[in-house]
């Protein structure tokens, strides 16, 4: 991540580029691009304005991701467009980093969240959004929307297992967020 953050701030180094063309497509979850594995996951995490505000803060300050046990490093404390983020998993030399950049954010009365897109060096290419919605009846819903495809030999080799892992991680995020809202 230090390398990623350094490359973003040093004019003599090439800036990591987004690794896909359909930037911002997760803003409209019903119309995701073709040619990718699509993920749409949603779950109820609470009820009422206080639950919505707690969930929104946990999503946009990286608390939800960190609470899953994933290592997350970001060059800002809160999701904003252009913020560099790296999520990594594994141990020691077997740790795999996934560099991303926040593409868009939503800080609205009844909708809070962000999307990040993959940068060169990420094992997948695509975009993923993490949104918290306060519905008119007070239900607080968390939604993950993503489109992705393999960008490395090991994710291509993983074939159909990778989408299953992505869905499991989305489900885990929902469980963790529900727990954070209750505490």
N, C-alpha and C positions, 0 to 999 in steps of 0.2 A: 504494500500500500504506500509505503514511503516513496518507492520508486514511482508509483502512479501519481501521487501528490506532487513529487518533484517534477515529473514530466509535465504536469499541468501548469506549474508555476515557472518553469525555465523556458525562456524563448528559444534557446539553442537546441532544445530537444523536441522531437515531433510529438505532438499531442495525440494520445490514444484516440482513435476514431470510433464512432458508433459502427457496429458490425452488421447493420441491417438498414434497409431503405424506408420502411414503413413507420417512421418516427411519429409517435403520438397516437398510433392506432388504438391503443387501449382506452382512449377517451370515449370511444363508442364500442362497448363490449359486444353489441349485437352484430357488428360488421368488422370482425377481425380478418386480417389478410389470409388469402389462400396459400397453400404450400408449407404451412407450419403445423406443428402439433398445437392444438388449442386447449386451454385450460380455463374453465369457469367454475369457481367454487364459492359458495356462500354459506354463512351460518349465523345464527342469532347469538350475540354475545352479551346482551343485557337489555335493560329497559329504562327509558327516561333520559332527560337532558344530562344529568351527572354522569351516567354510564357512557353516553355518547362522547362527552368531553374527555373522560378518562381514556376511553378507547382511542379517540383521535390523537391524543397526546402520546399514547404508547406507540402508535403506528408511526407518527411523524418525527419522533425523537429517537427512533431505532430501538426503543425499549422492548418492543414485542419481539423483534428479530433476536436481540441479545438474550432474551429470556428463554429462547428455545435451546440455548447452548451453542448456537453458531457464533463464530468470531466475526464481528462486523467492525469495520473501520470506516470512518467518513471524515471528510475535511470540513464538516460543519455539524453542529449539535442538533440541527433540525433539517428536515427535507426541504430543499429549495431547488429550483431549476439550476442545473449546472453543477450541483454538488457531486463530487466523486465519492463512490462507495465501493468497498470491496467486502464481500462475504466469503469466508473460507471455511472449509471443513477438512478434517483429517488430522494426522499427527506428524509433527516434524517434517521430514523431507517428503512425506506422503500427503502433505497438506495441499489442497487444490484451491487456488484463489479465483474468484469470479469478479473481475472489475466491471463496474457499471457507472452510469451517470444518471442523475435524476433528470427526467425529461419534462415532466409537468407536475404541478401540485394543485390541490384543491383545498382551500381553507374557506369554506362556506358555512352558512348557518346550519344546514342539515346534511352536509357532506364534507368529509375531511379525508385526505390521503395524498398519495403520490404514485408516480410510475417511474421506474428506472429502466434504462435500455442498456444492452450489453455493449461493452467496448472490446476492441481487439484484444485477444488474450483470454477472453471468457470461453469456457468450454461449450457454451451454447450461443446462438445468436437469436435475438428477439427482445421482447419487452414484457414487463410484468407490472401490474398496478395492484395497490393495496388500499382499499377504500373502506371507510366507515360511514354508514348511512343512518340517519335518524328518520324513521318512517312516521307518517302522520299519527299512527296509534301509539307512538312512543317506543316501538321496537327498535333496537339498535342492531343493525346487521353489518357484518364484516364480509367483504367480497375480495377475492383474488381473481384477476383476469390476466391471462398471459398467452402469448404466442411465441413459439421457439422451435428451433431445429438444431441438430448437432453442428458444432463448429470445430471439433477436435476429433482425433482418431478414437479416443476412448469413449466419447459420448456416442459416436457412430457405432462403435462396437457394442455399446450398451443397448442399442436398439430400443425395443419396446419397454425395457426396464426403466429407462430415464423418465418417460412420462408418468409412470407409476410412482416413482420417487418424488417427482414434482407435485403430484396430487397429494401424496402423503405429507409432504412438507407444508402445503397449503392447509391441510386439515390440522396439522400440528400447530401452525400459526393461529388458527381459529381457537383451538383448545387453550393455548397459552393466553391469547387475548381475553377470552372469557374469564380465565382465572385472574388475570390482572384487573379486570373490571370489578370482580367480586371482592378483591382484597382492599 
